[in-house]
């Protein structure tokens, strides 16, 4: 498995944890200095809001950590 990419499963987990915490997507995005478009791309897929896949994964990992979840480090 390639742990250096943001996977759809990671996005589903992010969305689920955010919703379970009762945090609105706009509030979560603003509180974490990402755009709403970037948050939606992380949660639902897409490829246009980040400069490269490494930045996308790094941002997603940071947001998951804010919600109390750690992803494994890239191989």
mmJSON file of the N, C-alpha and C atoms, coordinates in Angstrom:
{"data_MODEL":{"atom_site":{
"group_PDB":["ATOM","ATOM","ATOM","ATOM","ATOM","ATOM","ATOM","ATOM","ATOM","ATOM","ATOM","ATOM","ATOM","ATOM","ATOM","ATOM","ATOM","ATOM","ATOM","ATOM","ATOM","ATOM","ATOM","ATOM","ATOM","ATOM","ATOM","ATOM","ATOM","ATOM","ATOM","ATOM","ATOM","ATOM","ATOM","ATOM","ATOM","ATOM","ATOM","ATOM","ATOM","ATOM","ATOM","ATOM","ATOM","ATOM","ATOM","ATOM","ATOM","ATOM","ATOM","ATOM","ATOM","ATOM","ATOM","ATOM","ATOM","ATOM","ATOM","ATOM","ATOM","ATOM","ATOM","ATOM","ATOM","ATOM","ATOM","ATOM","ATOM","ATOM","ATOM","ATOM","ATOM","ATOM","ATOM","ATOM","ATOM","ATOM","ATOM","ATOM","ATOM","ATOM","ATOM","ATOM","ATOM","ATOM","ATOM","ATOM","ATOM","ATOM","ATOM","ATOM","ATOM","ATOM","ATOM","ATOM","ATOM","ATOM","ATOM","ATOM","ATOM","ATOM","ATOM","ATOM","ATOM","ATOM","ATOM","ATOM","ATOM","ATOM","ATOM","ATOM","ATOM","ATOM","ATOM","ATOM","ATOM","ATOM","ATOM","ATOM","ATOM","ATOM","ATOM","ATOM","ATOM","ATOM","ATOM","ATOM","ATOM","ATOM","ATOM","ATOM","ATOM","ATOM","ATOM","ATOM","ATOM","ATOM","ATOM","ATOM","ATOM","ATOM","ATOM","ATOM","ATOM","ATOM","ATOM","ATOM","ATOM","ATOM","ATOM","ATOM","ATOM","ATOM","ATOM","ATOM","ATOM","ATOM","ATOM","ATOM","ATOM","ATOM","ATOM","ATOM","ATOM","ATOM","ATOM","ATOM","ATOM","ATOM","ATOM","ATOM","ATOM","ATOM","ATOM","ATOM","ATOM","ATOM","ATOM","ATOM","ATOM","ATOM","ATOM","ATOM","ATOM","ATOM","ATOM","ATOM","ATOM","ATOM","ATOM","ATOM","ATOM","ATOM","ATOM","ATOM","ATOM","ATOM","ATOM","ATOM","ATOM","ATOM","ATOM","ATOM","ATOM","ATOM","ATOM","ATOM","ATOM","ATOM","ATOM","ATOM","ATOM","ATOM","ATOM","ATOM","ATOM","ATOM","ATOM","ATOM","ATOM","ATOM","ATOM","ATOM","ATOM"],
"id":[1,2,3,4,5,6,7,8,9,10,11,12,13,14,15,16,17,18,19,20,21,22,23,24,25,26,27,28,29,30,31,32,33,34,35,36,37,38,39,40,41,42,43,44,45,46,47,48,49,50,51,52,53,54,55,56,57,58,59,60,61,62,63,64,65,66,67,68,69,70,71,72,73,74,75,76,77,78,79,80,81,82,83,84,85,86,87,88,89,90,91,92,93,94,95,96,97,98,99,100,101,102,103,104,105,106,107,108,109,110,111,112,113,114,115,116,117,118,119,120,121,122,123,124,125,126,127,128,129,130,131,132,133,134,135,136,137,138,139,140,141,142,143,144,145,146,147,148,149,150,151,152,153,154,155,156,157,158,159,160,161,162,163,164,165,166,167,168,169,170,171,172,173,174,175,176,177,178,179,180,181,182,183,184,185,186,187,188,189,190,191,192,193,194,195,196,197,198,199,200,201,202,203,204,205,206,207,208,209,210,211,212,213,214,215,216,217,218,219,220,221,222,223,224,225],
"type_symbol":["N","C","C","N","C","C","N","C","C","N","C","C","N","C","C","N","C","C","N","C","C","N","C","C","N","C","C","N","C","C","N","C","C","N","C","C","N","C","C","N","C","C","N","C","C","N","C","C","N","C","C","N","C","C","N","C","C","N","C","C","N","C","C","N","C","C","N","C","C","N","C","C","N","C","C","N","C","C","N","C","C","N","C","C","N","C","C","N","C","C","N","C","C","N","C","C","N","C","C","N","C","C","N","C","C","N","C","C","N","C","C","N","C","C","N","C","C","N","C","C","N","C","C","N","C","C","N","C","C","N","C","C","N","C","C","N","C","C","N","C","C","N","C","C","N","C","C","N","C","C","N","C","C","N","C","C","N","C","C","N","C","C","N","C","C","N","C","C","N","C","C","N","C","C","N","C","C","N","C","C","N","C","C","N","C","C","N","C","C","N","C","C","N","C","C","N","C","C","N","C","C","N","C","C","N","C","C","N","C","C","N","C","C","N","C","C","N","C","C","N","C","C","N","C","C"],
"label_atom_id":["N","CA","C","N","CA","C","N","CA","C","N","CA","C","N","CA","C","N","CA","C","N","CA","C","N","CA","C","N","CA","C","N","CA","C","N","CA","C","N","CA","C","N","CA","C","N","CA","C","N","CA","C","N","CA","C","N","CA","C","N","CA","C","N","CA","C","N","CA","C","N","CA","C","N","CA","C","N","CA","C","N","CA","C","N","CA","C","N","CA","C","N","CA","C","N","CA","C","N","CA","C","N","CA","C","N","CA","C","N","CA","C","N","CA","C","N","CA","C","N","CA","C","N","CA","C","N","CA","C","N","CA","C","N","CA","C","N","CA","C","N","CA","C","N","CA","C","N","CA","C","N","CA","C","N","CA","C","N","CA","C","N","CA","C","N","CA","C","N","CA","C","N","CA","C","N","CA","C","N","CA","C","N","CA","C","N","CA","C","N","CA","C","N","CA","C","N","CA","C","N","CA","C","N","CA","C","N","CA","C","N","CA","C","N","CA","C","N","CA","C","N","CA","C","N","CA","C","N","CA","C","N","CA","C","N","CA","C","N","CA","C","N","CA","C","N","CA","C","N","CA","C","N","CA","C","N","CA","C","N","CA","C"],
"label_alt_id":[null,null,null,null,null,null,null,null,null,null,null,null,null,null,null,null,null,null,null,null,null,null,null,null,null,null,null,null,null,null,null,null,null,null,null,null,null,null,null,null,null,null,null,null,null,null,null,null,null,null,null,null,null,null,null,null,null,null,null,null,null,null,null,null,null,null,null,null,null,null,null,null,null,null,null,null,null,null,null,null,null,null,null,null,null,null,null,null,null,null,null,null,null,null,null,null,null,null,null,null,null,null,null,null,null,null,null,null,null,null,null,null,null,null,null,null,null,null,null,null,null,null,null,null,null,null,null,null,null,null,null,null,null,null,null,null,null,null,null,null,null,null,null,null,null,null,null,null,null,null,null,null,null,null,null,null,null,null,null,null,null,null,null,null,null,null,null,null,null,null,null,null,null,null,null,null,null,null,null,null,null,null,null,null,null,null,null,null,null,null,null,null,null,null,null,null,null,null,null,null,null,null,null,null,null,null,null,null,null,null,null,null,null,null,null,null,null,null,null,null,null,null,null,null,null],
"label_comp_id":["UNK","UNK","UNK","UNK","UNK","UNK","UNK","UNK","UNK","UNK","UNK","UNK","UNK","UNK","UNK","UNK","UNK","UNK","UNK","UNK","UNK","UNK","UNK","UNK","UNK","UNK","UNK","UNK","UNK","UNK","UNK","UNK","UNK","UNK","UNK","UNK","UNK","UNK","UNK","UNK","UNK","UNK","UNK","UNK","UNK","UNK","UNK","UNK","UNK","UNK","UNK","UNK","UNK","UNK","UNK","UNK","UNK","UNK","UNK","UNK","UNK","UNK","UNK","UNK","UNK","UNK","UNK","UNK","UNK","UNK","UNK","UNK","UNK","UNK","UNK","UNK","UNK","UNK","UNK","UNK","UNK","UNK","UNK","UNK","UNK","UNK","UNK","UNK","UNK","UNK","UNK","UNK","UNK","UNK","UNK","UNK","UNK","UNK","UNK","UNK","UNK","UNK","UNK","UNK","UNK","UNK","UNK","UNK","UNK","UNK","UNK","UNK","UNK","UNK","UNK","UNK","UNK","UNK","UNK","UNK","UNK","UNK","UNK","UNK","UNK","UNK","UNK","UNK","UNK","UNK","UNK","UNK","UNK","UNK","UNK","UNK","UNK","UNK","UNK","UNK","UNK","UNK","UNK","UNK","UNK","UNK","UNK","UNK","UNK","UNK","UNK","UNK","UNK","UNK","UNK","UNK","UNK","UNK","UNK","UNK","UNK","UNK","UNK","UNK","UNK","UNK","UNK","UNK","UNK","UNK","UNK","UNK","UNK","UNK","UNK","UNK","UNK","UNK","UNK","UNK","UNK","UNK","UNK","UNK","UNK","UNK","UNK","UNK","UNK","UNK","UNK","UNK","UNK","UNK","UNK","UNK","UNK","UNK","UNK","UNK","UNK","UNK","UNK","UNK","UNK","UNK","UNK","UNK","UNK","UNK","UNK","UNK","UNK","UNK","UNK","UNK","UNK","UNK","UNK","UNK","UNK","UNK","UNK","UNK","UNK"],
"label_asym_id":["A","A","A","A","A","A","A","A","A","A","A","A","A","A","A","A","A","A","A","A","A","A","A","A","A","A","A","A","A","A","A","A","A","A","A","A","A","A","A","A","A","A","A","A","A","A","A","A","A","A","A","A","A","A","A","A","A","A","A","A","A","A","A","A","A","A","A","A","A","A","A","A","A","A","A","A","A","A","A","A","A","A","A","A","A","A","A","A","A","A","A","A","A","A","A","A","A","A","A","A","A","A","A","A","A","A","A","A","A","A","A","A","A","A","A","A","A","A","A","A","A","A","A","A","A","A","A","A","A","A","A","A","A","A","A","A","A","A","A","A","A","A","A","A","A","A","A","A","A","A","A","A","A","A","A","A","A","A","A","A","A","A","A","A","A","A","A","A","A","A","A","A","A","A","A","A","A","A","A","A","A","A","A","A","A","A","A","A","A","A","A","A","A","A","A","A","A","A","A","A","A","A","A","A","A","A","A","A","A","A","A","A","A","A","A","A","A","A","A","A","A","A","A","A","A"],
"label_entity_id":["1","1","1","1","1","1","1","1","1","1","1","1","1","1","1","1","1","1","1","1","1","1","1","1","1","1","1","1","1","1","1","1","1","1","1","1","1","1","1","1","1","1","1","1","1","1","1","1","1","1","1","1","1","1","1","1","1","1","1","1","1","1","1","1","1","1","1","1","1","1","1","1","1","1","1","1","1","1","1","1","1","1","1","1","1","1","1","1","1","1","1","1","1","1","1","1","1","1","1","1","1","1","1","1","1","1","1","1","1","1","1","1","1","1","1","1","1","1","1","1","1","1","1","1","1","1","1","1","1","1","1","1","1","1","1","1","1","1","1","1","1","1","1","1","1","1","1","1","1","1","1","1","1","1","1","1","1","1","1","1","1","1","1","1","1","1","1","1","1","1","1","1","1","1","1","1","1","1","1","1","1","1","1","1","1","1","1","1","1","1","1","1","1","1","1","1","1","1","1","1","1","1","1","1","1","1","1","1","1","1","1","1","1","1","1","1","1","1","1","1","1","1","1","1","1"],
"label_seq_id":[1,1,1,2,2,2,3,3,3,4,4,4,5,5,5,6,6,6,7,7,7,8,8,8,9,9,9,10,10,10,11,11,11,12,12,12,13,13,13,14,14,14,15,15,15,16,16,16,17,17,17,18,18,18,19,19,19,20,20,20,21,21,21,22,22,22,23,23,23,24,24,24,25,25,25,26,26,26,27,27,27,28,28,28,29,29,29,30,30,30,31,31,31,32,32,32,33,33,33,34,34,34,35,35,35,36,36,36,37,37,37,38,38,38,39,39,39,40,40,40,41,41,41,42,42,42,43,43,43,44,44,44,45,45,45,46,46,46,47,47,47,48,48,48,49,49,49,50,50,50,51,51,51,52,52,52,53,53,53,54,54,54,55,55,55,56,56,56,57,57,57,58,58,58,59,59,59,60,60,60,61,61,61,62,62,62,63,63,63,64,64,64,65,65,65,66,66,66,67,67,67,68,68,68,69,69,69,70,70,70,71,71,71,72,72,72,73,73,73,74,74,74,75,75,75],
"pdbx_PDB_ins_code":[null,null,null,null,null,null,null,null,null,null,null,null,null,null,null,null,null,null,null,null,null,null,null,null,null,null,null,null,null,null,null,null,null,null,null,null,null,null,null,null,null,null,null,null,null,null,null,null,null,null,null,null,null,null,null,null,null,null,null,null,null,null,null,null,null,null,null,null,null,null,null,null,null,null,null,null,null,null,null,null,null,null,null,null,null,null,null,null,null,null,null,null,null,null,null,null,null,null,null,null,null,null,null,null,null,null,null,null,null,null,null,null,null,null,null,null,null,null,null,null,null,null,null,null,null,null,null,null,null,null,null,null,null,null,null,null,null,null,null,null,null,null,null,null,null,null,null,null,null,null,null,null,null,null,null,null,null,null,null,null,null,null,null,null,null,null,null,null,null,null,null,null,null,null,null,null,null,null,null,null,null,null,null,null,null,null,null,null,null,null,null,null,null,null,null,null,null,null,null,null,null,null,null,null,null,null,null,null,null,null,null,null,null,null,null,null,null,null,null,null,null,null,null,null,null],
"Cartn_x":[0.843,0.0,0.887,0.486,1.246,0.655,1.35,0.862,1.215,1.8,2.182,1.075,-0.026,-1.144,-2.357,-3.166,-4.435,-5.453,-6.007,-6.942,-8.392,-9.305,-10.721,-11.157,-10.556,-10.874,-10.459,-9.33,-8.879,-9.88,-10.363,-11.348,-12.658,-13.086,-14.314,-14.156,-12.98,-12.705,-12.72,-12.082,-12.053,-13.464,-14.257,-15.642,-16.44,-16.303,-17.026,-16.632,-15.333,-14.877,-15.352,-15.294,-15.744,-17.233,-18.012,-19.459,-19.812,-19.115,-19.367,-19.062,-18.093,-17.747,-18.719,-19.619,-20.613,-20.041,-18.974,-18.319,-18.737,-19.267,-19.66,-18.42,-18.585,-17.427,-16.787,-17.571,-17.007,-16.242,-16.793,-16.127,-14.822,-14.851,-13.651,-12.58,-12.98,-12.024,-11.393,-12.197,-11.675,-10.767,-11.169,-10.371,-9.027,-8.913,-7.683,-6.962,-7.342,-6.677,-6.599,-7.701,-7.83,-9.108,-9.168,-10.386,-11.461,-12.689,-13.792,-13.623,-13.135,-12.887,-11.85,-10.805,-9.788,-10.349,-11.124,-11.72,-12.642,-13.457,-14.369,-13.598,-12.491,-11.679,-11.084,-10.627,-10.089,-11.159,-12.351,-13.421,-14.087,-14.218,-15.028,-14.28,-13.015,-12.23,-12.056,-11.184,-10.867,-9.367,-8.931,-7.5,-7.119,-7.907,-7.597,-7.257,-7.416,-7.266,-5.903,-5.046,-3.735,-2.641,-1.495,-0.371,0.174,0.218,0.673,0.113,0.204,-0.354,0.271,1.55,2.196,1.599,1.321,0.706,-0.711,-1.42,-2.781,-2.77,-1.88,-1.81,-1.411,-0.412,0.042,-1.095,-1.877,-3.012,-4.059,-4.362,-5.342,-4.913,-3.647,-3.11,-3.22,-2.908,-3.003,-4.445,-5.398,-6.804,-7.293,-6.883,-7.254,-6.697,-5.464,-4.838,-5.607,-6.117,-6.926,-8.189,-8.64,-9.842,-9.5,-8.201,-7.795,-7.414,-7.147,-6.79,-5.424,-4.585,-3.24,-3.206,-2.756,-2.512,-1.075,-0.788,0.594,1.473,2.735,3.689,3.879,4.228,4.475,5.649,5.563,6.631,7.783],
"Cartn_y":[-1.179,0.0,1.24,2.223,3.469,4.464,4.665,5.563,7.02,7.318,8.704,9.472,8.824,9.482,9.543,10.562,10.695,9.817,8.863,7.904,8.3,7.765,8.065,7.589,6.495,5.995,7.007,7.679,8.712,9.865,10.243,11.321,10.971,9.728,9.286,9.312,8.906,8.942,10.375,11.275,12.683,13.239,12.992,13.502,12.899,11.6,10.923,11.461,11.618,12.142,13.577,14.39,15.785,15.839,15.06,15.057,14.485,13.427,12.845,13.844,14.727,15.76,16.935,16.932,17.99,19.305,19.226,20.443,20.716,21.878,22.312,22.4,22.053,22.038,23.41,24.464,25.803,26.225,25.951,26.268,25.492,24.206,23.377,23.882,24.21,24.726,26.022,26.952,28.249,28.088,27.24,27.043,26.378,25.738,25.033,25.635,26.836,27.606,26.859,26.238,25.651,26.2,26.189,26.658,25.58,26.009,25.062,24.104,24.606,23.754,22.684,23.057,22.074,21.012,21.428,20.466,19.515,20.061,19.209,18.242,18.699,17.808,16.687,17.017,15.984,14.967,15.455,14.562,13.791,14.409,13.796,13.496,13.88,13.584,14.784,14.62,15.685,15.902,16.756,16.957,18.382,19.364,20.713,21.73,21.415,22.42,22.44,21.485,21.41,21.441,22.02,22.154,20.801,19.835,18.49,17.485,16.177,15.15,15.116,15.467,15.448,16.503,17.685,18.749,18.35,17.722,17.264,16.267,15.281,14.284,14.943,15.807,16.477,17.255,17.951,18.71,17.771,16.698,15.731,15.083,14.717,14.107,15.084,16.358,17.392,17.52,17.507,17.651,16.43,15.251,14.044,14.109,14.572,14.675,15.634,16.73,17.685,17.02,15.974,15.246,14.004,13.873,12.792,11.488,11.515,10.293,10.447,9.421,9.431,8.419,8.867,7.948,7.46,6.266,5.806,6.702,6.759,7.547,6.915,7.719,7.165,6.192,5.203,4.201,4.732],
"Cartn_z":[0.0,0.0,0.0,-0.725,-0.787,0.206,1.325,2.368,2.113,0.947,0.676,-0.036,-0.349,-1.023,-0.109,-0.32,0.397,-0.307,0.399,-0.192,0.097,-0.675,-0.445,0.943,1.427,2.772,3.838,3.603,4.534,4.565,3.396,3.301,3.977,3.801,4.454,5.97,6.451,7.888,8.399,7.671,8.065,8.186,7.186,7.204,8.356,8.554,9.62,10.995,11.232,12.524,12.743,11.684,11.803,12.112,11.38,11.601,12.973,13.393,14.717,15.829,15.577,16.556,16.502,15.518,15.394,14.895,14.09,13.606,12.165,11.928,10.59,9.699,8.425,7.521,7.358,7.273,7.116,8.377,9.528,10.793,10.907,10.575,10.654,9.693,8.482,7.499,8.001,8.428,8.9,10.111,11.049,12.262,11.97,10.82,10.477,9.273,8.908,7.857,6.526,6.153,4.816,4.198,2.901,2.25,2.33,2.176,2.14,0.964,-0.163,-1.329,-1.016,-0.287,0.074,1.012,2.007,2.926,2.173,1.292,0.524,-0.369,-0.95,-1.775,-0.931,0.26,1.142,1.51,1.816,2.264,1.126,-0.032,-1.085,-2.371,-2.455,-3.65,-4.555,-5.503,-6.441,-6.489,-7.435,-7.6,-7.957,-7.629,-8.104,-7.019,-5.755,-4.708,-4.024,-4.347,-3.701,-4.754,-4.391,-5.312,-5.748,-4.812,-5.158,-4.157,-4.465,-3.58,-2.187,-2.074,-0.765,0.158,-0.39,0.412,0.796,-0.121,0.168,1.321,1.257,2.335,3.645,3.606,4.82,5.483,4.683,5.208,5.791,5.076,5.569,6.874,6.959,8.181,9.345,9.092,10.124,10.626,9.694,10.088,10.859,10.436,11.188,12.603,12.727,14.044,14.938,14.358,15.131,15.68,14.985,15.409,16.233,16.592,17.478,16.81,15.513,14.796,14.127,14.264,13.645,12.505,11.329,10.22,10.303,9.771,9.774,8.905,9.247,8.452,7.089,6.084,4.755,4.773,3.904,3.801,3.012],
"occupancy":[1.0,1.0,1.0,1.0,1.0,1.0,1.0,1.0,1.0,1.0,1.0,1.0,1.0,1.0,1.0,1.0,1.0,1.0,1.0,1.0,1.0,1.0,1.0,1.0,1.0,1.0,1.0,1.0,1.0,1.0,1.0,1.0,1.0,1.0,1.0,1.0,1.0,1.0,1.0,1.0,1.0,1.0,1.0,1.0,1.0,1.0,1.0,1.0,1.0,1.0,1.0,1.0,1.0,1.0,1.0,1.0,1.0,1.0,1.0,1.0,1.0,1.0,1.0,1.0,1.0,1.0,1.0,1.0,1.0,1.0,1.0,1.0,1.0,1.0,1.0,1.0,1.0,1.0,1.0,1.0,1.0,1.0,1.0,1.0,1.0,1.0,1.0,1.0,1.0,1.0,1.0,1.0,1.0,1.0,1.0,1.0,1.0,1.0,1.0,1.0,1.0,1.0,1.0,1.0,1.0,1.0,1.0,1.0,1.0,1.0,1.0,1.0,1.0,1.0,1.0,1.0,1.0,1.0,1.0,1.0,1.0,1.0,1.0,1.0,1.0,1.0,1.0,1.0,1.0,1.0,1.0,1.0,1.0,1.0,1.0,1.0,1.0,1.0,1.0,1.0,1.0,1.0,1.0,1.0,1.0,1.0,1.0,1.0,1.0,1.0,1.0,1.0,1.0,1.0,1.0,1.0,1.0,1.0,1.0,1.0,1.0,1.0,1.0,1.0,1.0,1.0,1.0,1.0,1.0,1.0,1.0,1.0,1.0,1.0,1.0,1.0,1.0,1.0,1.0,1.0,1.0,1.0,1.0,1.0,1.0,1.0,1.0,1.0,1.0,1.0,1.0,1.0,1.0,1.0,1.0,1.0,1.0,1.0,1.0,1.0,1.0,1.0,1.0,1.0,1.0,1.0,1.0,1.0,1.0,1.0,1.0,1.0,1.0,1.0,1.0,1.0,1.0,1.0,1.0,1.0,1.0,1.0,1.0,1.0,1.0],
"B_iso_or_equiv":[0.0,0.0,0.0,0.0,0.0,0.0,0.0,0.0,0.0,0.0,0.0,0.0,0.0,0.0,0.0,0.0,0.0,0.0,0.0,0.0,0.0,0.0,0.0,0.0,0.0,0.0,0.0,0.0,0.0,0.0,0.0,0.0,0.0,0.0,0.0,0.0,0.0,0.0,0.0,0.0,0.0,0.0,0.0,0.0,0.0,0.0,0.0,0.0,0.0,0.0,0.0,0.0,0.0,0.0,0.0,0.0,0.0,0.0,0.0,0.0,0.0,0.0,0.0,0.0,0.0,0.0,0.0,0.0,0.0,0.0,0.0,0.0,0.0,0.0,0.0,0.0,0.0,0.0,0.0,0.0,0.0,0.0,0.0,0.0,0.0,0.0,0.0,0.0,0.0,0.0,0.0,0.0,0.0,0.0,0.0,0.0,0.0,0.0,0.0,0.0,0.0,0.0,0.0,0.0,0.0,0.0,0.0,0.0,0.0,0.0,0.0,0.0,0.0,0.0,0.0,0.0,0.0,0.0,0.0,0.0,0.0,0.0,0.0,0.0,0.0,0.0,0.0,0.0,0.0,0.0,0.0,0.0,0.0,0.0,0.0,0.0,0.0,0.0,0.0,0.0,0.0,0.0,0.0,0.0,0.0,0.0,0.0,0.0,0.0,0.0,0.0,0.0,0.0,0.0,0.0,0.0,0.0,0.0,0.0,0.0,0.0,0.0,0.0,0.0,0.0,0.0,0.0,0.0,0.0,0.0,0.0,0.0,0.0,0.0,0.0,0.0,0.0,0.0,0.0,0.0,0.0,0.0,0.0,0.0,0.0,0.0,0.0,0.0,0.0,0.0,0.0,0.0,0.0,0.0,0.0,0.0,0.0,0.0,0.0,0.0,0.0,0.0,0.0,0.0,0.0,0.0,0.0,0.0,0.0,0.0,0.0,0.0,0.0,0.0,0.0,0.0,0.0,0.0,0.0,0.0,0.0,0.0,0.0,0.0,0.0],
"pdbx_formal_charge":[null,null,null,null,null,null,null,null,null,null,null,null,null,null,null,null,null,null,null,null,null,null,null,null,null,null,null,null,null,null,null,null,null,null,null,null,null,null,null,null,null,null,null,null,null,null,null,null,null,null,null,null,null,null,null,null,null,null,null,null,null,null,null,null,null,null,null,null,null,null,null,null,null,null,null,null,null,null,null,null,null,null,null,null,null,null,null,null,null,null,null,null,null,null,null,null,null,null,null,null,null,null,null,null,null,null,null,null,null,null,null,null,null,null,null,null,null,null,null,null,null,null,null,null,null,null,null,null,null,null,null,null,null,null,null,null,null,null,null,null,null,null,null,null,null,null,null,null,null,null,null,null,null,null,null,null,null,null,null,null,null,null,null,null,null,null,null,null,null,null,null,null,null,null,null,null,null,null,null,null,null,null,null,null,null,null,null,null,null,null,null,null,null,null,null,null,null,null,null,null,null,null,null,null,null,null,null,null,null,null,null,null,null,null,null,null,null,null,null,null,null,null,null,null,null],
"auth_seq_id":[1,1,1,2,2,2,3,3,3,4,4,4,5,5,5,6,6,6,7,7,7,8,8,8,9,9,9,10,10,10,11,11,11,12,12,12,13,13,13,14,14,14,15,15,15,16,16,16,17,17,17,18,18,18,19,19,19,20,20,20,21,21,21,22,22,22,23,23,23,24,24,24,25,25,25,26,26,26,27,27,27,28,28,28,29,29,29,30,30,30,31,31,31,32,32,32,33,33,33,34,34,34,35,35,35,36,36,36,37,37,37,38,38,38,39,39,39,40,40,40,41,41,41,42,42,42,43,43,43,44,44,44,45,45,45,46,46,46,47,47,47,48,48,48,49,49,49,50,50,50,51,51,51,52,52,52,53,53,53,54,54,54,55,55,55,56,56,56,57,57,57,58,58,58,59,59,59,60,60,60,61,61,61,62,62,62,63,63,63,64,64,64,65,65,65,66,66,66,67,67,67,68,68,68,69,69,69,70,70,70,71,71,71,72,72,72,73,73,73,74,74,74,75,75,75],
"auth_comp_id":["UNK","UNK","UNK","UNK","UNK","UNK","UNK","UNK","UNK","UNK","UNK","UNK","UNK","UNK","UNK","UNK","UNK","UNK","UNK","UNK","UNK","UNK","UNK","UNK","UNK","UNK","UNK","UNK","UNK","UNK","UNK","UNK","UNK","UNK","UNK","UNK","UNK","UNK","UNK","UNK","UNK","UNK","UNK","UNK","UNK","UNK","UNK","UNK","UNK","UNK","UNK","UNK","UNK","UNK","UNK","UNK","UNK","UNK","UNK","UNK","UNK","UNK","UNK","UNK","UNK","UNK","UNK","UNK","UNK","UNK","UNK","UNK","UNK","UNK","UNK","UNK","UNK","UNK","UNK","UNK","UNK","UNK","UNK","UNK","UNK","UNK","UNK","UNK","UNK","UNK","UNK","UNK","UNK","UNK","UNK","UNK","UNK","UNK","UNK","UNK","UNK","UNK","UNK","UNK","UNK","UNK","UNK","UNK","UNK","UNK","UNK","UNK","UNK","UNK","UNK","UNK","UNK","UNK","UNK","UNK","UNK","UNK","UNK","UNK","UNK","UNK","UNK","UNK","UNK","UNK","UNK","UNK","UNK","UNK","UNK","UNK","UNK","UNK","UNK","UNK","UNK","UNK","UNK","UNK","UNK","UNK","UNK","UNK","UNK","UNK","UNK","UNK","UNK","UNK","UNK","UNK","UNK","UNK","UNK","UNK","UNK","UNK","UNK","UNK","UNK","UNK","UNK","UNK","UNK","UNK","UNK","UNK","UNK","UNK","UNK","UNK","UNK","UNK","UNK","UNK","UNK","UNK","UNK","UNK","UNK","UNK","UNK","UNK","UNK","UNK","UNK","UNK","UNK","UNK","UNK","UNK","UNK","UNK","UNK","UNK","UNK","UNK","UNK","UNK","UNK","UNK","UNK","UNK","UNK","UNK","UNK","UNK","UNK","UNK","UNK","UNK","UNK","UNK","UNK","UNK","UNK","UNK","UNK","UNK","UNK"],
"auth_asym_id":["A","A","A","A","A","A","A","A","A","A","A","A","A","A","A","A","A","A","A","A","A","A","A","A","A","A","A","A","A","A","A","A","A","A","A","A","A","A","A","A","A","A","A","A","A","A","A","A","A","A","A","A","A","A","A","A","A","A","A","A","A","A","A","A","A","A","A","A","A","A","A","A","A","A","A","A","A","A","A","A","A","A","A","A","A","A","A","A","A","A","A","A","A","A","A","A","A","A","A","A","A","A","A","A","A","A","A","A","A","A","A","A","A","A","A","A","A","A","A","A","A","A","A","A","A","A","A","A","A","A","A","A","A","A","A","A","A","A","A","A","A","A","A","A","A","A","A","A","A","A","A","A","A","A","A","A","A","A","A","A","A","A","A","A","A","A","A","A","A","A","A","A","A","A","A","A","A","A","A","A","A","A","A","A","A","A","A","A","A","A","A","A","A","A","A","A","A","A","A","A","A","A","A","A","A","A","A","A","A","A","A","A","A","A","A","A","A","A","A","A","A","A","A","A","A"],
"auth_atom_id":["N","CA","C","N","CA","C","N","CA","C","N","CA","C","N","CA","C","N","CA","C","N","CA","C","N","CA","C","N","CA","C","N","CA","C","N","CA","C","N","CA","C","N","CA","C","N","CA","C","N","CA","C","N","CA","C","N","CA","C","N","CA","C","N","CA","C","N","CA","C","N","CA","C","N","CA","C","N","CA","C","N","CA","C","N","CA","C","N","CA","C","N","CA","C","N","CA","C","N","CA","C","N","CA","C","N","CA","C","N","CA","C","N","CA","C","N","CA","C","N","CA","C","N","CA","C","N","CA","C","N","CA","C","N","CA","C","N","CA","C","N","CA","C","N","CA","C","N","CA","C","N","CA","C","N","CA","C","N","CA","C","N","CA","C","N","CA","C","N","CA","C","N","CA","C","N","CA","C","N","CA","C","N","CA","C","N","CA","C","N","CA","C","N","CA","C","N","CA","C","N","CA","C","N","CA","C","N","CA","C","N","CA","C","N","CA","C","N","CA","C","N","CA","C","N","CA","C","N","CA","C","N","CA","C","N","CA","C","N","CA","C","N","CA","C","N","CA","C","N","CA","C","N","CA","C","N","CA","C","N","CA","C"],
"pdbx_PDB_model_num":[1,1,1,1,1,1,1,1,1,1,1,1,1,1,1,1,1,1,1,1,1,1,1,1,1,1,1,1,1,1,1,1,1,1,1,1,1,1,1,1,1,1,1,1,1,1,1,1,1,1,1,1,1,1,1,1,1,1,1,1,1,1,1,1,1,1,1,1,1,1,1,1,1,1,1,1,1,1,1,1,1,1,1,1,1,1,1,1,1,1,1,1,1,1,1,1,1,1,1,1,1,1,1,1,1,1,1,1,1,1,1,1,1,1,1,1,1,1,1,1,1,1,1,1,1,1,1,1,1,1,1,1,1,1,1,1,1,1,1,1,1,1,1,1,1,1,1,1,1,1,1,1,1,1,1,1,1,1,1,1,1,1,1,1,1,1,1,1,1,1,1,1,1,1,1,1,1,1,1,1,1,1,1,1,1,1,1,1,1,1,1,1,1,1,1,1,1,1,1,1,1,1,1,1,1,1,1,1,1,1,1,1,1,1,1,1,1,1,1,1,1,1,1,1,1]
}}}
